[in-house]
Amino acid sequence: MTDLSRVLTPKATGVVEAAKAEFATHGFAGATTDAIARKAGVSQPYVVRLFGSKERLFLRCCAEGHEALISSFRAAIARTPERPVNPAVIGACYHELVEDATILKLMVQQNTMGDHPTIGPQVREWFMDLYRVLRREAELPEEMARTFFARGMLINQLLSLGLTPEDDEARELLRYLAPTGERPAPGA
């Protein structure tokens, strides 16, 4: 596997941004390098030449999302002197990050790829990276770290499903996002 964090040219960055949108909307199986190329305004052979395969392009997109997530967790942890860090502090930075629906949907898509022979091992490693940050850097006890992950998965599902508070039962679930059952305001 080549370096997933190599610096890209502006044109290649445009391909990655187009790919993020395609993968977030259509998933790995539904997205095509041809559709990505059209959206980016380049040729399909150029996309393949840049990344080598659809798998590698998907991993590059997901790597950027993972890096944004882990960096935001680490920044929140660094700002907080007490240990263990209050999980709400880390959760707040996550809410800010997933205000971008593309990032949220891409994370949901990557987490469905555990059985893929190329993508699965990397996605599992990223998942465990996040757990290690919570346990080692935020010093969350085991049960607190598991609960944080469990709530986070529910929050991901609620946000990605686009549930609205008009339905009473949905509003109950949405209270995980905000006490009023509304989606949190940007920056909240």
C-alpha positions in Angstrom: 0.0 0.0 0.0 1.4 3.4 -0.9 1.3 6.3 1.5 -2.3 7.4 2.1 -1.2 10.7 3.5 1.0 11.9 0.6 0.6 15.5 -0.5 -1.7 15.8 -3.5 -1.7 18.3 -6.3 -4.8 20.6 -6.4 -6.1 18.5 -9.3 -5.7 15.3 -7.3 -7.3 16.9 -4.3 -10.3 17.7 -6.5 -10.5 14.0 -7.4 -10.5 13.1 -3.7 -13.2 15.6 -2.9 -15.3 14.2 -5.7 -14.7 10.7 -4.6 -15.7 11.5 -1.0 -19.0 12.7 -2.2 -19.6 9.7 -4.5 -18.5 7.2 -1.8 -20.6 8.9 0.8 -23.7 8.9 -1.4 -23.3 5.5 -3.2 -21.1 3.5 -1.0 -18.0 1.7 -2.2 -19.9 -0.8 -4.4 -22.1 1.8 -6.0 -19.5 4.5 -6.7 -17.5 4.2 -9.9 -14.2 5.8 -10.9 -16.0 7.0 -14.0 -18.6 9.0 -12.0 -15.8 10.3 -9.8 -13.8 11.4 -12.8 -16.8 13.2 -14.3 -17.5 15.0 -11.0 -13.9 16.0 -10.7 -13.6 17.1 -14.4 -10.9 14.6 -15.2 -10.6 11.4 -17.2 -11.3 8.0 -15.6 -7.8 6.7 -16.6 -6.3 9.8 -14.7 -8.2 8.7 -11.6 -6.8 5.2 -11.8 -3.3 6.4 -12.6 -3.4 8.7 -9.5 -4.6 6.1 -7.0 -4.1 2.7 -8.7 -7.5 1.3 -7.8 -10.9 2.2 -6.5 -9.9 0.6 -3.2 -6.9 2.8 -2.8 -9.0 5.9 -3.6 -11.6 4.9 -1.1 -8.9 4.3 1.5 -7.5 7.8 0.8 -10.9 9.4 1.3 -11.4 7.5 4.6 -7.9 8.2 5.8 -8.6 11.9 5.6 -11.8 11.4 7.6 -10.0 9.3 10.2 -7.2 11.9 10.5 -9.7 14.7 11.0 -11.5 12.7 13.7 -8.4 11.6 15.6 -6.9 15.1 15.4 -10.1 16.6 16.8 -10.1 14.0 19.6 -6.5 14.7 20.4 -7.0 18.5 20.4 -9.9 18.2 22.8 -7.8 15.9 25.1 -4.8 18.3 25.0 -7.1 21.2 26.1 -8.4 19.2 29.1 -6.0 18.8 32.0 -8.1 16.4 34.1 -7.9 12.7 33.6 -9.9 10.8 32.7 -11.2 13.4 30.2 -14.9 14.0 30.4 -16.3 12.1 27.4 -18.7 15.0 26.7 -15.6 17.1 25.8 -14.5 14.6 23.2 -18.1 14.1 22.0 -18.5 17.9 21.4 -15.7 18.0 18.9 -17.2 15.0 17.1 -20.5 16.8 16.7 -18.7 19.7 15.1 -16.8 17.4 12.7 -19.9 15.5 11.5 -21.8 18.7 10.7 -20.3 17.9 7.3 -22.7 15.2 6.1 -20.2 13.9 3.7 -17.7 13.0 6.5 -20.5 11.3 8.5 -21.8 9.3 5.6 -18.3 8.3 4.6 -17.5 7.0 8.1 -20.7 5.0 8.0 -19.8 3.6 4.6 -16.2 2.6 5.7 -17.6 0.8 8.8 -19.5 -1.5 6.5 -16.3 -2.7 4.8 -14.9 -4.9 7.5 -15.0 -8.1 5.3 -13.3 -6.5 2.4 -9.8 -8.0 2.0 -8.1 -4.7 1.3 -10.2 -2.1 3.1 -11.3 -4.2 6.1 -7.9 -4.4 7.8 -7.2 -0.7 7.5 -10.7 0.3 8.7 -10.3 -2.0 11.7 -6.9 -0.5 12.5 -8.4 3.0 12.4 -11.2 1.9 14.7 -8.7 0.6 17.2 -6.6 3.7 16.9 -9.6 5.7 18.2 -10.1 3.3 21.0 -6.4 3.5 22.0 -6.6 7.3 22.0 -9.6 7.1 24.4 -8.0 4.6 26.7 -4.4 5.8 26.7 -4.5 9.5 26.0 -7.9 10.5 27.4 -7.4 7.8 30.1 -11.0 6.7 29.9 -11.6 3.5 32.0 -12.6 0.5 29.8 -16.3 0.7 30.5 -16.4 4.4 29.8 -14.5 4.0 26.5 -17.0 1.2 25.5 -20.0 3.4 26.4 -18.5 6.3 24.4 -18.2 4.1 21.3 -21.6 2.6 21.8 -23.2 6.0 22.1 -21.2 7.3 19.1 -22.4 4.5 16.9 -26.0 5.3 17.8 -25.4 9.0 17.1 -23.9 8.1 13.7 -26.9 6.1 12.8 -29.4 8.7 14.0 -27.6 11.4 12.0 -27.1 9.4 8.9 -30.7 8.3 8.8 -31.8 11.9 8.9 -34.5 11.3 11.5 -36.5 14.4 12.4 -38.2 15.3 15.7 -41.6 15.4 14.2 -42.0 11.7 15.1 -42.4 11.3 18.9 -40.3 8.1 19.0 -37.6 9.6 16.8 -37.5 12.6 19.1 -36.8 10.3 22.0 -33.8 8.9 20.2 -32.6 12.3 19.0 -32.3 13.4 22.6 -28.9 11.7 22.4 -27.9 14.6 20.2 -29.4 17.4 22.2 -31.7 17.5 25.2 -34.6 19.1 23.2 -34.5 16.3 20.6 -33.5 18.7 17.8 -30.3 18.4 15.8 -27.6 20.4 17.5 -27.0 23.8 16.0 -23.7 24.3 14.1 -21.0 24.8 16.6 -23.2 23.7 19.5 
